């Protein structure tokens, strides 16, 4: 495997220890990186580490410090920080098992692939993987990586397992503080049926390849135009600031029907339009009879 493991250690279940390696399951998408440029000279701006009253300092003279009161610091070097003893630095002990739906999705943070470290670990690894799959449970434990300890979950995934870091409870804002002003009235049943039908119509299997970062594509196109010396008229390209959806006042019923391809005219019964047709013919004949009487 070409990639370097993000973490090496062992998963412990009671008295069983399984040597494993953990690899990042994701990578950063394509982004456009900008530098800060001094416009008059066209040169890139650099940043230096400076101490007030002293000036620029050597990187080797920089250590980490914790401010325990205003202007007072406890200094720590890297060896001292690395020396902090935590069993979870090398061992992920599964201390609890839960149903996957018991954990709100907002707590999940980042996924990692878990694989056996060697052939000797493979048998125990497969036993744990299949036990998790058969019981439909995920294991929970704590793991120290890159300067902090995480709550993590482990579940079966194909031939391997996936570990996901979880946010702590104090890292998640309470939803009630944001949702308290939303009314609790029941929605209109017809509107609800239309919205549900629209959801059913657009339901399909998730395919990540169908989505891409359109903002990055637009930035690349902008950069290419600028490289060719073309000017950019923002007002003309964004429609003069007008909302492309039209008026802010939206008829929700009409919008949902149009989304489903249903118009109000399509729902009108055909009999009503047919009944009006003879009336028009009678209206055209009446002047003809009056003209005949006049001539007589």
C-alpha positions as CSV (number, residue, x, y, z in Angstrom):
1,X,0.0,0.0,0.0
2,X,1.6,3.2,-1.2
3,X,-0.1,5.5,1.3
4,X,1.5,6.0,4.8
5,X,-0.6,5.0,7.8
6,X,-2.1,7.8,9.8
7,X,-1.8,5.8,13.0
8,X,-0.4,2.4,14.0
9,X,-1.4,0.5,17.1
10,X,-3.9,-2.1,18.2
11,X,-7.6,-2.5,18.7
12,X,-8.4,-4.2,22.0
13,X,-11.5,-6.1,22.7
14,X,-11.4,-7.5,26.3
15,X,-8.3,-9.6,26.3
16,X,-7.9,-9.7,22.5
17,X,-5.5,-7.2,20.9
18,X,-5.4,-6.8,17.1
19,X,-2.5,-4.9,15.5
20,X,-4.0,-2.5,12.9
21,X,-3.1,0.4,10.7
22,X,-5.4,3.4,10.1
23,X,-5.4,5.4,6.8
24,X,-7.3,8.6,6.0
25,X,-10.4,7.7,4.0
26,X,-10.7,11.2,2.5
27,X,-8.5,13.8,0.8
28,X,-8.9,17.5,0.2
29,X,-10.7,18.4,-3.0
30,X,-9.3,20.7,-5.7
31,X,-9.1,24.2,-4.4
32,X,-7.8,27.5,-5.7
33,X,-5.1,28.8,-3.5
34,X,-4.5,32.6,-3.5
35,X,-1.5,34.5,-2.3
36,X,-1.4,38.0,-1.0
37,X,0.4,40.3,-3.4
38,X,1.8,43.8,-3.0
39,X,-0.1,45.4,-6.0
40,X,2.4,48.2,-6.8
41,X,5.3,45.9,-7.1
42,X,3.5,42.7,-8.0
43,X,5.6,40.7,-5.4
44,X,4.3,38.2,-2.9
45,X,3.9,39.3,0.7
46,X,5.9,37.2,3.2
47,X,5.3,36.8,7.0
48,X,8.1,36.8,9.5
49,X,8.1,35.6,13.2
50,X,8.9,38.7,15.2
51,X,9.1,39.6,18.9
52,X,7.9,43.1,19.9
53,X,11.0,45.2,20.7
54,X,13.4,42.5,19.4
55,X,12.4,42.0,15.8
56,X,12.7,38.8,13.6
57,X,13.7,35.6,15.5
58,X,15.1,32.2,14.5
59,X,12.6,29.4,14.1
60,X,14.8,27.2,16.4
61,X,14.2,29.7,19.2
62,X,10.4,29.2,19.1
63,X,8.7,27.0,21.7
64,X,5.1,26.4,22.7
65,X,3.6,28.2,25.6
66,X,0.4,28.2,27.5
67,X,-0.9,31.6,28.9
68,X,-2.1,30.9,32.4
69,X,-2.5,34.7,33.2
70,X,-2.1,37.9,31.3
71,X,1.5,37.9,29.8
72,X,2.5,34.9,31.9
73,X,3.3,31.6,30.0
74,X,4.3,28.0,30.9
75,X,6.8,27.0,28.2
76,X,6.8,23.4,26.8
77,X,9.1,21.9,24.2
78,X,8.1,19.1,21.8
79,X,9.7,16.3,23.8
80,X,7.8,17.2,26.9
81,X,4.5,17.3,25.0
82,X,5.3,13.9,23.4
83,X,6.1,12.5,26.8
84,X,2.5,12.8,28.0
85,X,1.5,9.2,28.7
86,X,-1.8,8.1,27.3
87,X,-2.6,4.4,26.7
88,X,-4.9,5.5,23.8
89,X,-1.8,6.7,21.9
90,X,-1.1,3.0,20.9
91,X,-4.3,1.2,21.9
92,X,-7.9,1.7,20.8
93,X,-10.0,-0.1,23.4
94,X,-13.6,-0.8,22.4
95,X,-15.5,-0.1,25.6
96,X,-19.1,0.1,24.4
97,X,-21.2,-1.1,21.5
98,X,-24.3,0.8,20.2
99,X,-26.7,0.7,17.3
100,X,-25.6,3.1,14.5
101,X,-28.9,5.0,14.5
102,X,-28.4,5.8,18.2
103,X,-25.7,8.4,17.3
104,X,-26.8,11.6,15.7
105,X,-25.0,12.2,12.4
106,X,-23.9,15.7,13.7
107,X,-21.4,14.0,16.0
108,X,-19.5,12.2,13.1
109,X,-16.4,14.1,12.0
110,X,-13.9,12.3,9.8
111,X,-13.6,8.7,8.4
112,X,-10.5,6.4,8.4
113,X,-9.9,3.0,6.9
114,X,-8.8,0.3,9.4
115,X,-6.8,-2.7,8.1
116,X,-4.9,-5.5,9.8
117,X,-1.2,-4.6,10.3
118,X,0.1,-8.0,9.1
119,X,-1.0,-11.6,8.2
120,X,-0.9,-12.7,11.8
121,X,-3.5,-10.1,12.8
122,X,-5.9,-11.0,9.9
123,X,-7.8,-13.8,11.5
124,X,-8.7,-11.8,14.7
125,X,-9.4,-8.8,12.5
126,X,-12.0,-10.7,10.4
127,X,-13.6,-12.2,13.5
128,X,-14.2,-8.7,14.9
129,X,-15.4,-7.3,11.6
130,X,-18.0,-10.1,11.1
131,X,-19.1,-9.9,14.7
132,X,-19.8,-6.2,14.2
133,X,-21.6,-6.9,11.0
134,X,-23.8,-9.7,12.3
135,X,-24.8,-7.8,15.5
136,X,-25.3,-4.6,13.4
137,X,-23.4,-2.6,16.1
138,X,-20.6,-0.1,16.1
139,X,-17.9,-0.1,18.7
140,X,-16.9,3.0,20.6
141,X,-13.6,3.9,22.2
142,X,-11.0,6.7,22.6
143,X,-7.8,7.2,20.5
144,X,-5.0,9.8,20.8
145,X,-3.8,11.2,17.5
146,X,-1.9,14.3,16.5
147,X,-2.0,16.1,19.8
148,X,-5.5,15.3,21.0
149,X,-7.7,12.4,22.1
150,X,-10.8,11.5,20.1
151,X,-13.9,9.6,20.7
152,X,-14.1,7.1,17.8
153,X,-16.5,4.6,16.4
154,X,-15.6,1.4,14.5
155,X,-17.9,-0.5,12.1
156,X,-17.6,-3.1,9.4
157,X,-17.1,-1.9,5.8
158,X,-16.6,-4.4,3.0
159,X,-13.5,-6.4,3.7
160,X,-12.2,-4.0,6.3
161,X,-13.5,-1.6,8.9
162,X,-14.1,2.2,9.0
163,X,-13.2,4.2,12.1
164,X,-14.8,7.7,12.4
165,X,-13.8,10.4,14.9
166,X,-16.7,11.9,16.8
167,X,-17.2,15.3,18.3
168,X,-17.5,15.7,22.0
169,X,-20.8,16.8,23.5
170,X,-19.4,20.3,24.3
171,X,-18.3,20.7,20.7
172,X,-21.8,20.5,19.3
173,X,-24.1,23.5,19.6
174,X,-27.6,22.8,21.0
175,X,-30.1,22.8,18.1
176,X,-32.9,24.2,20.4
177,X,-31.2,27.6,20.6
178,X,-31.4,27.9,16.8
179,X,-34.8,26.3,16.2
180,X,-36.8,27.9,19.1
181,X,-38.4,30.6,16.9
182,X,-39.7,28.2,14.3
183,X,-43.4,27.7,14.5
184,X,-45.0,24.4,15.4
185,X,-48.1,24.6,13.2
186,X,-49.0,21.6,11.1
187,X,-48.4,21.9,7.4
188,X,-51.2,22.0,4.8
189,X,-52.0,18.4,3.8
190,X,-52.2,19.1,0.1
191,X,-48.9,21.0,0.1
192,X,-47.3,18.2,2.1
193,X,-48.5,15.5,-0.3
194,X,-47.1,17.5,-3.3
195,X,-43.8,18.0,-1.5
196,X,-43.6,14.2,-0.7
197,X,-44.5,13.3,-4.3
198,X,-41.7,15.6,-5.5
199,X,-39.2,13.9,-3.1
200,X,-40.3,10.5,-4.3
201,X,-39.9,11.6,-7.9
202,X,-36.3,12.7,-7.3
203,X,-35.3,9.8,-5.1
204,X,-32.4,7.6,-6.4
205,X,-29.2,6.0,-5.3
206,X,-26.4,8.2,-4.1
207,X,-23.5,8.6,-6.6
208,X,-20.7,10.9,-5.4
209,X,-19.3,11.1,-8.9
210,X,-22.3,13.1,-10.0
211,X,-21.3,16.1,-8.0
212,X,-18.3,18.4,-8.4
213,X,-17.1,21.7,-7.1
214,X,-18.7,24.2,-9.6
215,X,-17.2,27.2,-7.6
216,X,-13.6,25.9,-8.3
217,X,-14.5,25.4,-12.0
218,X,-15.8,29.0,-12.2
219,X,-12.7,30.4,-10.5
220,X,-10.5,28.5,-13.0
221,X,-12.4,29.9,-15.9
222,X,-12.1,33.4,-14.4
223,X,-8.3,33.0,-14.0
224,X,-8.0,31.8,-17.6
225,X,-9.9,34.9,-18.8
226,X,-7.7,37.2,-16.7
227,X,-4.5,35.5,-18.0
228,X,-5.7,36.3,-21.6
229,X,-6.2,39.9,-20.6
230,X,-9.9,39.9,-20.8
231,X,-11.8,42.2,-18.5
232,X,-14.7,41.0,-16.3
233,X,-18.0,42.8,-16.2
234,X,-19.5,41.4,-13.0
235,X,-22.7,43.4,-13.3
236,X,-23.5,41.9,-16.7
237,X,-22.5,38.4,-15.7
238,X,-24.7,38.1,-12.6
239,X,-27.8,39.6,-14.3
240,X,-27.4,43.1,-12.8
241,X,-28.0,41.8,-9.3
242,X,-31.6,40.6,-10.0
243,X,-32.8,37.5,-8.4
244,X,-33.0,34.9,-11.3
245,X,-36.0,33.2,-9.6
246,X,-38.1,36.4,-10.1
247,X,-40.4,37.8,-7.4
248,X,-39.8,36.9,-3.8
249,X,-43.5,36.3,-3.4
250,X,-43.9,32.7,-4.4
251,X,-47.2,30.7,-4.7
252,X,-46.0,27.6,-2.9
253,X,-48.8,25.4,-4.4
254,X,-48.1,26.6,-8.0
255,X,-44.4,26.1,-7.5
256,X,-44.8,22.6,-6.2
257,X,-47.2,21.7,-9.0
258,X,-44.9,23.2,-11.7
259,X,-42.0,21.2,-10.1
260,X,-44.0,18.0,-10.7
261,X,-45.0,19.1,-14.2
262,X,-48.6,19.7,-13.1
263,X,-50.3,23.0,-14.1
264,X,-53.6,24.4,-12.9
265,X,-54.9,24.4,-16.5
266,X,-54.1,20.7,-16.9
267,X,-56.4,19.8,-13.9
268,X,-59.5,21.6,-15.2
269,X,-62.2,19.2,-16.5
270,X,-62.6,19.1,-20.3
271,X,-66.5,19.4,-20.0
272,X,-66.4,23.0,-18.9
273,X,-64.5,24.2,-22.0
274,X,-66.8,22.2,-24.2
275,X,-69.9,23.7,-22.7
276,X,-68.8,27.3,-23.5
277,X,-68.4,26.6,-27.2
278,X,-72.1,26.7,-28.2
279,X,-72.5,30.0,-26.4
280,X,-70.0,31.6,-28.7
281,X,-71.8,30.3,-31.9
282,X,-75.1,31.7,-30.6
283,X,-73.5,35.0,-30.1
284,X,-72.3,35.2,-33.7
285,X,-75.7,34.2,-35.2
286,X,-77.7,36.8,-33.2
287,X,-76.5,39.9,-35.3
288,X,-77.2,38.0,-38.5
289,X,-80.9,37.5,-37.6
290,X,-81.3,41.2,-36.6
291,X,-79.9,42.3,-39.9
292,X,-82.4,40.2,-41.9
293,X,-85.4,41.7,-40.0
294,X,-84.0,45.2,-40.7
295,X,-83.8,44.5,-44.4
296,X,-87.4,43.1,-44.5
